[in-house]
Amino acid sequence: MVAAHLRIVPLDPTRTLAPRVLRDLIHAHAAPADRLEHIHIRAGPQGVDVLAFVDSNDVGSATEILRRVISLAISQEPLLSLWRIL
C-alpha cells in the first residue's frame, strides 16, 4: 500500500466543503478496482490536500488512480463543479 497526494481548490472561495463531505464525495466515485483504501482530507490556506492510501506498489500508479477518481467526482458532483486539481 502506498500513499498518493493531490491538492484541490475551489475556484470560488465561498464554495468550501467540510472535510468529511469532501472525503465522502470523492470516495463515492472510487470503484473497487481502484483499490482506494483510505482518504484523508486536510484544508489549508492554499487549498485542500487529499491523501489516499492505494493498494499498489507504485506511487505513480496510485497518484494516477487518485487523480482519475477526483476528476470523476469533480465532473459529476454539483458541489464540486467549481473545484480543480492543482
C-alpha positions in Angstrom: 0.0 0.0 0.0 1.3 3.4 -0.9 0.2 7.0 -0.2 -0.9 9.3 -3.1 -1.3 13.1 -2.6 -3.1 15.7 -4.6 -4.2 19.3 -3.8 -7.6 20.6 -5.0 -9.0 24.1 -4.7 -12.4 25.7 -5.2 -12.3 28.4 -7.9 -14.9 30.3 -5.8 -13.6 30.6 -2.2 -17.2 30.6 -0.9 -17.7 27.1 -2.1 -15.7 25.3 0.6 -16.8 22.0 1.9 -16.4 20.3 5.2 -13.6 17.7 5.1 -16.0 14.8 5.8 -18.3 15.8 3.0 -15.4 16.2 0.5 -14.0 12.8 1.5 -17.4 11.1 1.1 -17.9 12.7 -2.3 -14.5 11.6 -3.6 -14.9 8.1 -2.1 -18.3 7.6 -3.7 -16.6 7.8 -7.1 -14.0 5.1 -6.4 -14.7 1.7 -7.9 -13.4 -1.5 -6.1 -10.9 -1.9 -8.9 -9.3 1.4 -7.9 -8.1 -0.2 -4.7 -8.6 3.0 -2.7 -8.3 2.1 1.0 -8.4 5.4 3.0 -8.9 9.0 2.1 -7.7 11.8 4.4 -8.6 15.5 3.8 -6.8 18.5 5.3 -7.8 22.0 4.4 -5.2 24.7 4.4 -4.7 28.3 3.1 -3.5 27.1 -0.3 -6.3 24.5 -0.9 -7.3 21.1 0.3 -4.8 18.3 0.5 -6.2 14.8 -0.4 -4.1 11.9 0.9 -5.2 8.5 -0.2 -3.8 5.1 0.5 -4.0 2.8 -2.5 -3.3 -0.9 -2.6 -0.4 -0.6 -5.0 3.3 -0.8 -5.1 3.8 2.1 -7.4 3.4 5.7 -6.3 2.9 7.0 -9.8 0.1 4.5 -10.5 -1.5 5.3 -7.1 -1.4 9.0 -7.9 -3.0 8.5 -11.3 -5.8 6.4 -9.7 -6.4 9.2 -7.2 -6.3 11.9 -10.0 -8.8 9.9 -12.0 -11.2 9.4 -9.0 -11.0 13.1 -8.1 -11.5 14.2 -11.7 -14.6 11.9 -11.9 -16.0 13.4 -8.7 -15.4 16.9 -9.9 -17.1 16.2 -13.2 -20.1 14.5 -11.7 -20.8 16.2 -8.4 -22.6 19.6 -8.4 -21.0 20.5 -5.1 -17.6 20.1 -6.8 -18.4 21.8 -10.1 -16.1 24.8 -9.3 -13.2 22.7 -7.9 -10.0 21.9 -9.7 -6.9 19.8 -9.2 -3.7 21.9 -8.8 
